[in-house]
Amino acid sequence: MISNKPLKRAPELQPLSHDHHHGLQLCWKIRTGFSKQIDPNRIKKYTDWFFKTHLKPHFELEEKHVFPILDAENELIKRVLTEHRRLKRLFKQTSDLEKSLGRIEEELEAHIRFEERILFVEIQKIATQDQLAKIKEIHTEASFTENDDDLFWK
């Protein structure tokens, strides 16, 4: 059983966890858009912006600097890389928007929960101080900038 108790996150990884929080908010926005029967094209426009502005750079940082802490043959790393590829494909979908947005919402949330509850816990166990310091140097706490063009979830 997975505990709902807050996880102790290494300070160097906390900015990545904050990114994850914004990803979970995206999932909530998609669900809210569906519940309000918002045109999927409006939701897609926002998710495209979110992917380009926030998620793609986050994936790149994880793949280049965080995931290599574990061995490339590690099953957890294989899983998250597969999930990144799948999510990238889903964000590029331009047809059957309701279905692809629904999958983004479900799969992104599951992916983030897996990284937070399982992958980052393992990375924290073996990461050296130098590796953590490098992550902190590369990904400092940045404020999230919202796209206020169409707040369809309000």
Secondary structure, DSSP 8 states (H G I E B T S, - for coil): ----S-----GGGHHHHHHHHHHHHHHHHHHHHHHTT--HHHHHHHHHHHIIIIIHHHHHHIIIIIGGGS-TT-HHHHHHHHHHHHHHHHHH--SSHHHHHHHHHHHHHHHHHHIIIIIHHHHHHH--HHHHHHHHHHS---------S--TT-
